[in-house]
Amino acid sequence: MYLSFYGLKENPFNVTSDPSFFFMSRRHKEAFSHLIYGIKEKKGFLEITGEIGTGKTTLCRVLLNQLDKKIKTAFILNPNLSELQLLQAIAEDFGLHIDNKNNKLSLLKRLNDFLIEQLEVDNNVILILDEAQNISLELLEKIRMLSNLETEKEKLFQIILVGQPQLREKLRSPELEQLKQRIGIRYHIYPLDEEEIEKYIYHRLNVAGFNGSIVFSDDALKEIYKYSRGIPRLINLVCDKALLLGYVLEAKLISLDMIKKSIREIEGITE
């Protein structure tokens, strides 16, 4: 609605996981470096956690876009499945042909054959399980056993567990002691620092075709940080509301009062 008013080509503050808008904060850079290291060194299990809205899924998409062709990947967004359903989803995302007649044993054999084939041509294989905090203890243990597919010298593939902080708590369960011992890389993504808020906002505006017409006042930026606590998804929600309000008011200077009103709308607080 407000794009033409501000001279933008697309919405700068969508809450979808769009890698083209990804802002590589200090902590996202560190998380990315940990992932690359874990993948190259074949560390087996990698664990990435962060609060809701801190950009974990988008970071995974950025990672997938930057990996070379020698790394084969499967990205499971909703792994809260039965063991058979998860194996089917993994096989399908690796591009393996399966049919409804495949049972667990045949799927495991097909997956193991695929991993051996990739090893023979010097390919690395990565499995990313997003929202991993929702996976049951039983299924997490099955996933650990899946990692037993290996040669005498190295792991056949790396498994990246991505989730909210509850994932860390779940992995401390006595039932998952063996899995916890296999995690070679751990990193927790914290929200943006206050000094990164302005850079984040203008980065997204620039990607959307920003021509310099929008200005967020200093006190508006401070209020955004105070409300969002540096969580990108909340920053997006506030900024989107504020730009819509600016369009209604025909204002291109986003003020403190506009941010406060936008926050009240998000929180459902009537004046």
C-alpha positions as CSV (number, residue, x, y, z in Angstrom):
1,M,0.0,0.0,0.0
2,Y,2.8,2.5,0.9
3,L,5.4,1.4,-1.6
4,S,4.8,4.1,-4.2
5,F,4.6,6.8,-1.6
6,Y,8.1,6.0,-0.3
7,G,9.5,5.0,-3.7
8,L,10.1,1.4,-2.7
9,K,10.1,-1.6,-5.1
10,E,9.0,-4.1,-2.5
11,N,8.0,-4.4,1.1
12,P,11.1,-3.9,3.3
13,F,9.7,-5.4,6.4
14,N,8.0,-8.7,5.6
15,V,8.4,-11.3,8.3
16,T,9.1,-14.1,5.8
17,S,12.5,-15.8,5.7
18,D,13.9,-14.0,2.6
19,P,17.7,-14.4,2.3
20,S,18.0,-11.3,0.0
21,F,17.0,-9.1,3.0
22,F,19.2,-10.9,5.5
23,F,21.2,-8.6,7.7
24,M,24.5,-10.2,8.8
25,S,24.8,-8.9,12.3
26,R,27.9,-9.6,14.4
27,R,26.3,-12.6,16.0
28,H,24.9,-13.9,12.7
29,K,28.4,-13.7,11.3
30,E,29.7,-15.8,14.2
31,A,26.9,-18.3,13.8
32,F,27.6,-18.6,10.1
33,S,31.3,-19.1,10.7
34,H,30.5,-21.8,13.2
35,L,28.3,-23.6,10.7
36,I,30.8,-23.4,7.9
37,Y,33.6,-24.7,10.1
38,G,31.4,-27.6,11.4
39,I,30.4,-28.5,7.9
40,K,34.0,-28.4,6.4
41,E,35.5,-30.3,9.4
42,K,32.6,-32.8,9.4
43,K,31.9,-32.4,13.0
44,G,28.8,-34.6,12.9
45,F,26.1,-32.8,14.9
46,L,25.8,-29.0,15.0
47,E,23.4,-27.1,17.3
48,I,22.1,-23.6,16.5
49,T,19.6,-22.0,18.9
50,G,18.0,-18.6,19.3
51,E,14.8,-16.9,20.5
52,I,11.8,-16.7,18.2
53,G,12.4,-14.2,15.5
54,T,16.1,-13.9,15.7
55,G,16.7,-15.1,12.1
56,K,17.6,-18.8,12.5
57,T,15.6,-20.0,9.5
58,T,16.8,-17.2,7.3
59,L,20.4,-17.9,8.3
60,C,19.9,-21.5,7.2
61,R,18.6,-20.3,3.8
62,V,21.6,-18.0,3.4
63,L,23.8,-20.9,4.2
64,L,22.1,-23.2,1.7
65,N,22.5,-20.5,-1.0
66,Q,26.2,-20.1,-0.4
67,L,27.3,-23.8,-0.2
68,D,29.1,-25.1,-3.2
69,K,27.8,-27.9,-5.5
70,K,30.0,-30.5,-3.7
71,I,27.7,-30.2,-0.6
72,K,24.3,-31.9,-0.9
73,T,21.6,-30.7,1.4
74,A,18.2,-31.5,2.8
75,F,16.3,-28.9,4.8
76,I,13.3,-30.1,6.9
77,L,11.2,-27.1,8.2
78,N,8.8,-29.2,10.3
79,P,10.5,-32.3,11.6
80,N,7.7,-33.0,14.1
81,L,6.9,-36.3,12.3
82,S,6.9,-40.0,12.9
83,E,10.2,-41.8,12.3
84,L,8.9,-43.1,8.9
85,Q,7.6,-39.8,7.8
86,L,10.9,-38.0,8.7
87,L,12.9,-40.6,6.8
88,Q,10.6,-40.1,3.8
89,A,10.9,-36.3,4.1
90,I,14.7,-36.5,4.3
91,A,14.9,-38.9,1.3
92,E,12.6,-36.7,-0.8
93,D,14.5,-33.5,0.0
94,F,17.8,-35.2,-1.0
95,G,16.0,-35.9,-4.3
96,L,15.8,-39.7,-3.8
97,H,13.0,-41.6,-5.5
98,I,10.7,-43.3,-3.0
99,D,7.2,-44.8,-3.1
100,N,4.5,-45.5,-0.6
101,K,5.8,-49.1,-0.3
102,N,9.0,-48.0,1.2
103,N,9.3,-49.1,4.9
104,K,11.8,-47.9,7.4
105,L,14.5,-50.5,6.6
106,S,14.3,-49.9,2.8
107,L,14.5,-46.1,3.4
108,L,17.5,-46.5,5.6
109,K,19.2,-48.7,3.0
110,R,18.4,-46.2,0.3
111,L,19.7,-43.3,2.4
112,N,22.9,-45.2,3.3
113,D,23.5,-46.1,-0.4
114,F,23.0,-42.4,-1.3
115,L,25.5,-41.3,1.4
116,I,28.1,-43.9,0.1
117,E,27.6,-42.7,-3.4
118,Q,28.2,-39.1,-2.4
119,L,31.3,-40.1,-0.4
120,E,32.8,-41.8,-3.5
121,V,32.6,-38.6,-5.5
122,D,33.9,-36.6,-2.5
123,N,30.7,-34.8,-1.8
124,N,29.6,-33.6,1.7
125,V,26.0,-34.2,2.8
126,I,24.1,-31.9,5.2
127,L,20.8,-32.4,6.9
128,I,19.2,-29.4,8.5
129,L,16.3,-29.9,10.9
130,D,14.5,-26.6,11.8
131,E,12.3,-26.1,14.8
132,A,14.1,-29.0,16.3
133,Q,12.8,-28.2,19.8
134,N,9.5,-29.8,18.7
135,I,11.1,-33.1,18.0
136,S,10.3,-35.8,20.6
137,L,13.0,-37.3,22.8
138,E,12.4,-40.7,21.1
139,L,12.8,-39.2,17.6
140,L,15.9,-37.3,18.6
141,E,17.4,-40.5,19.7
142,K,16.5,-42.1,16.4
143,I,18.2,-39.2,14.6
144,R,21.3,-39.9,16.6
145,M,21.2,-43.5,15.5
146,L,20.8,-42.2,11.9
147,S,24.1,-40.5,12.4
148,N,25.7,-43.9,12.8
149,L,25.8,-44.2,9.1
150,E,29.5,-43.7,8.8
151,T,32.7,-45.2,7.5
152,E,35.7,-46.3,9.7
153,K,37.2,-42.8,9.2
154,E,34.5,-40.2,9.0
155,K,30.8,-39.3,9.3
156,L,28.9,-39.8,6.1
157,F,26.8,-36.7,6.8
158,Q,26.4,-33.7,9.1
159,I,23.2,-33.0,11.0
160,I,22.3,-29.4,12.0
161,L,19.7,-29.0,14.7
162,V,18.2,-25.6,14.7
163,G,15.7,-24.4,17.3
164,Q,14.5,-22.2,20.1
165,P,16.3,-22.3,23.6
166,Q,14.1,-25.2,24.6
167,L,16.2,-27.3,22.3
168,R,19.2,-26.8,24.6
169,E,17.1,-27.9,27.6
170,K,15.8,-30.9,25.7
171,L,19.4,-32.0,24.7
172,R,20.4,-32.0,28.4
173,S,17.9,-34.8,29.1
174,P,19.5,-38.0,30.5
175,E,17.9,-39.9,27.7
176,L,19.9,-37.9,25.1
177,E,23.3,-38.1,26.8
178,Q,24.8,-40.0,23.8
179,L,23.5,-37.3,21.4
180,K,24.7,-34.5,23.5
181,Q,28.2,-36.0,23.5
182,R,28.2,-36.0,19.7
183,I,27.4,-32.3,19.2
184,G,30.6,-30.8,17.9
185,I,29.5,-27.3,17.4
186,R,27.1,-25.2,19.5
187,Y,26.1,-21.6,19.0
188,H,23.3,-19.4,20.4
189,I,22.1,-16.4,18.4
190,Y,21.4,-13.4,20.6
191,P,19.3,-10.5,19.4
192,L,20.8,-7.4,17.7
193,D,22.8,-4.9,19.7
194,E,21.2,-1.4,20.0
195,E,23.9,0.1,17.7
196,E,22.9,-2.4,15.0
197,I,19.2,-1.4,14.9
198,E,19.7,1.6,12.6
199,K,22.0,-0.4,10.3
200,Y,19.4,-3.2,10.2
201,I,16.5,-1.0,9.3
202,Y,18.3,0.9,6.5
203,H,19.8,-2.3,5.2
204,R,16.3,-3.6,4.6
205,L,15.2,-0.3,3.1
206,N,18.1,-0.3,0.7
207,V,17.4,-3.8,-0.5
208,A,13.7,-2.7,-1.1
209,G,14.9,0.2,-3.3
210,F,15.3,3.0,-0.7
211,N,15.9,6.4,-2.3
212,G,16.7,8.3,0.9
213,S,13.2,9.7,1.5
214,I,12.5,7.9,4.8
215,V,14.1,9.0,8.0
216,F,13.8,7.4,11.4
217,S,14.4,9.9,14.2
218,D,17.0,8.9,16.9
219,D,14.3,8.7,19.6
220,A,12.2,6.5,17.3
221,L,15.1,4.1,16.8
222,K,15.6,3.9,20.6
223,E,12.0,3.1,21.1
224,I,12.1,0.4,18.5
225,Y,15.0,-1.2,20.3
226,K,13.3,-0.8,23.7
227,Y,10.2,-2.6,22.4
228,S,11.9,-5.2,20.2
229,R,14.9,-6.0,22.4
230,G,16.8,-6.4,19.2
231,I,14.7,-9.2,17.8
232,P,14.5,-8.8,14.0
233,R,10.9,-10.1,13.6
234,L,9.6,-7.5,16.1
235,I,11.6,-4.7,14.5
236,N,10.0,-5.7,11.2
237,L,6.5,-5.6,12.7
238,V,7.0,-2.1,14.2
239,C,8.7,-0.6,11.1
240,D,6.0,-2.0,8.8
241,K,3.3,-0.4,11.0
242,A,5.2,2.8,11.2
243,L,5.6,3.1,7.4
244,L,1.9,2.5,7.0
245,L,1.1,5.2,9.5
246,G,3.5,7.6,7.8
247,Y,1.7,6.9,4.5
248,V,-1.6,7.7,6.1
249,L,-0.2,10.9,7.6
250,E,1.8,11.7,4.4
251,A,5.0,11.8,6.6
252,K,8.4,10.5,5.6
253,L,10.0,11.3,8.9
254,I,9.2,8.4,11.3
255,S,8.9,10.0,14.7
256,L,8.8,8.7,18.3
257,D,5.1,9.2,18.5
258,M,4.5,7.2,15.3
259,I,6.5,4.3,16.7
260,K,4.6,4.4,20.0
261,K,1.3,4.4,18.2
262,S,2.5,1.5,16.0
263,I,3.5,-0.5,19.1
264,R,0.1,0.1,20.7
265,E,-1.6,-1.2,17.5
266,I,0.6,-4.4,17.6
267,E,-0.2,-5.0,21.2
268,G,-3.9,-4.3,20.7
269,I,-3.9,-1.4,23.1
270,T,-6.7,1.1,22.3
271,E,-6.3,4.8,23.0
